[in-house]
């Protein structure tokens, strides 16, 4: 949840002494920006402990009175307890030792702090450390930094982000690829699942779901489950159209849970499924083992998935573990998913299908981190609730950016070579009067997660798309992603691109629901302070293997931004760049800077060379 950032300023120093201008840098693992010549604003998100802000001071600060001073002001919320300490690093220019202390901050009140200098030089680096995890965000302003007789001021300049660790690419047949596809793949009007829509391939489609394993007593087993899956795998194994298409095999709901007590009549989520035990579990182990052994012979099968296990177990869980839910909420739910499902399905797949990846669709962002043992590649899904009454850009499309940020943060924290694919909406046939996303909205929900760092896009779902919607919205949007996909496998250089809208400045980007169940009628979470940053404008910089660069820019605001300024720290930039998506948009650069307006939820992609 913590994003490292480094701030570079060209500092001037006003003091009682005559001093030369010097370099001055600020680094932090919280979001921050300069607001005045002597003031810096930092937003601490709801994070784990060990946050820090470091001021690298000019080398020619005078000893003066032997005191170092700074002021802290709380900007929001109304009150907060800030536990921190202030230190200087080097022994010959240090501050007197101080322990962690809790400062009670109230909005708009300024606290002036003073620390005795020790050693034989004025401090050259101040470090503000906090060892306390915060449950909700707060914003402070640090100002009036004074070292001895030297008042630190700096000209208004750019904020440069620190380098971000790239997520590993997803592997297919042993090689990195950028998954781009959809749940379902066959042409409109046909039920032959051994055929793939050629327009899907032309749009860059390279991954799809190939059916769900089920228990033999399930209704429709012969038509939809193992018999058909195995037959179709045989048909497509030598089909050149499928040669570069990764196939996902689903673990069906009645396979991973026991439906013996279900009386709901519901075929999917909402059915009362219980953990399989005894003979029921033994039967499921046998069915899964036999299926995986057969499937392992087909090299196009990239791995195994399951659909929203949280929502699958919820009816039983909520009835049987009310006390645990009250006490531990999503943490206990995640523990039950691991125990009831993962504890027996994962060992079977690992033993009988070496190299197959676990790629479940996890619906609740509150369980991404705790369910790490369930996935090699986490597929997160969010479908912003656009209604027929919504005009273009009125829906809360930015929730995909928040979900992707939560997903990437969890995957990065869990490590172990894990990666992430995002599943955006890709449908216009669902219920009566299902609204259609416009092409501009579809571009946003597909590119915004990429700007947050996901390593693939896998939409839901093609068989709920009308022919016209496929042709004029889904496939054109897929093509734009496909044309740039090799850049997304390249080097990450986010630290070399910044904008003056790198923070969230509107309320709807600062609060999100605690969890999104994605089940109608079961949403119970209140909106709370965001646990991950969704800035006004997201951006990333990728370097292709051939040396070219891609600058991807995404407006997360539903409003038009008349002017957004950008700075790129690459050398040898071109004089101008034209957007690869909106070919009529050209920006002109001077000293690495340019500006442009951004339409609501607009996506810009600039491909260029730099020396």
Secondary structure, 3 states (H helix, E strand, C coil): CCCCEEEEEEEEEEECCCCCCEEEEEEECCEEEEEECCEEEEEECCCCCCEEEEEECCCCCCCCCCEEEEEEEEEECCEEEEEEEEEECCCCEEECCCCCEEEEEEECCEEEEEEEEEECCCCCEEEEEECCCCCCCEEEEEEEEEECCEEEEECCCCEEECCCCCCCCEEECCEEECEEEECCCCCCCCCCCCCCCHHHHHCCCCEEEEEEECCCCCCCHHHHCHHHHHHHHHHHCCCHHHCCCEEEEEECHHHHCECCCCCCCCCCCCCCCECCCHHHHHHHHHHHHHHHHHHCCCCCEEEEECECHHHHHHHHHHHHCHHHHHHHCHHHHHHHHHHHHHHHHHHHHHHHCCCCEECCEECCHHHCCCCHHHCCEEEEECCCCCCCCCCCCCCCCCHHHHHHHHHHHHHHHHCCCCEEEEECECCCCCCCCCCCCCHHHHHHHHHHHHHHCCCEEEEECHHHCCHHHHHHHHHHHHHHHHHHHHHHCCEECHHHEEECCCCCCCHHHCEEECCCCCCCCCCCCCEEECCCCCCCEEEEEEECCCCCEEEEEEECCCCCEEEEEEEECCCCCCCEEEECCCCCCEEECECCEEEEEECCCCEEEEEECCC
